[in-house]
Amino acid sequence: MINISETAAQKVKSFLEQEKDALPNGGLRIYVQGGGCSGFQYGMAIDEAAEEDQVFEAMGVRVIVDPMSFKYLDGANVEYKEDL
């Protein structure tokens, strides 16, 4: 499971509201991809789930994670900050 702070959930909900016409079943996709010599890189996008994805709800946000990424993200926390 991935935990999302209340601040991050509010921000994601506003993004989902903006995309509701294009992605009516959209959610927050969180993923891991290879980053070369620096290791893994983490990413997020507003997306719809594929058949093999893990989908769950956290703080009222639909969270989508592919099976490979889930191995690395299980137990992660997502926070949103606007400062440096």
C-alpha positions as CSV (number, residue, x, y, z in Angstrom):
1,M,0.0,0.0,0.0
2,I,1.1,3.6,-0.7
3,N,0.3,6.3,1.8
4,I,-0.7,9.8,0.6
5,S,-0.7,12.9,2.8
6,E,-3.8,15.0,3.0
7,T,-2.1,17.9,1.2
8,A,-1.0,15.6,-1.6
9,A,-4.4,14.1,-1.9
10,Q,-6.1,17.5,-2.2
11,K,-3.6,18.5,-5.0
12,V,-4.1,15.2,-6.9
13,K,-7.9,15.6,-6.6
14,S,-7.7,19.0,-8.2
15,F,-5.6,17.5,-11.1
16,L,-8.1,14.7,-11.5
17,E,-11.0,17.2,-11.6
18,Q,-9.2,19.0,-14.5
19,E,-8.7,15.8,-16.4
20,K,-12.1,14.1,-15.7
21,D,-13.4,14.6,-19.3
22,A,-10.3,13.0,-20.9
23,L,-9.7,10.4,-18.2
24,P,-13.1,9.6,-16.5
25,N,-11.6,6.7,-14.6
26,G,-8.3,8.4,-14.0
27,G,-6.1,8.1,-10.9
28,L,-2.6,8.8,-9.7
29,R,-0.2,6.5,-11.4
30,I,3.1,6.1,-9.4
31,Y,5.9,4.2,-11.0
32,V,9.6,3.3,-10.9
33,Q,11.8,3.3,-13.9
34,G,15.5,2.5,-14.5
35,G,17.7,5.6,-14.2
36,G,21.0,4.4,-15.5
37,C,24.0,4.7,-13.2
38,S,22.1,6.7,-10.6
39,G,19.6,3.9,-10.0
40,F,15.8,4.1,-10.1
41,Q,13.8,7.2,-10.8
42,Y,10.3,7.7,-9.5
43,G,7.5,9.3,-11.4
44,M,3.8,10.2,-11.2
45,A,1.1,10.9,-13.8
46,I,-2.6,11.2,-14.1
47,D,-3.6,8.0,-15.9
48,E,-6.1,5.2,-16.2
49,A,-5.4,1.6,-15.0
50,A,-4.4,-1.2,-17.2
51,E,-5.6,-4.7,-16.5
52,E,-2.5,-5.9,-14.7
53,D,-2.1,-2.8,-12.5
54,Q,-2.6,-2.7,-8.7
55,V,-5.4,-0.2,-7.9
56,F,-6.4,1.0,-4.5
57,E,-7.6,4.1,-2.7
58,A,-5.6,6.3,-0.4
59,M,-7.1,9.5,1.2
60,G,-9.9,9.4,-1.4
61,V,-7.5,9.2,-4.4
62,R,-7.4,6.3,-6.8
63,V,-3.8,5.1,-6.8
64,I,-2.5,3.0,-9.8
65,V,0.8,1.0,-9.7
66,D,2.2,-1.5,-12.2
67,P,3.3,-4.8,-10.7
68,M,7.1,-4.2,-11.2
69,S,6.9,-0.8,-9.5
70,F,4.7,-2.0,-6.6
71,K,7.6,-4.2,-5.4
72,Y,9.7,-1.0,-4.8
73,L,6.9,1.3,-3.7
74,D,5.0,-0.8,-1.2
75,G,4.9,1.2,2.0
76,A,6.0,4.5,0.4
77,N,4.7,7.9,1.4
78,V,3.6,10.6,-1.0
79,E,3.8,14.2,0.2
80,Y,3.2,17.5,-1.7
81,K,5.3,20.6,-1.0
82,E,5.6,23.9,-2.7
83,D,8.8,25.1,-1.1
84,L,12.5,24.6,-2.0
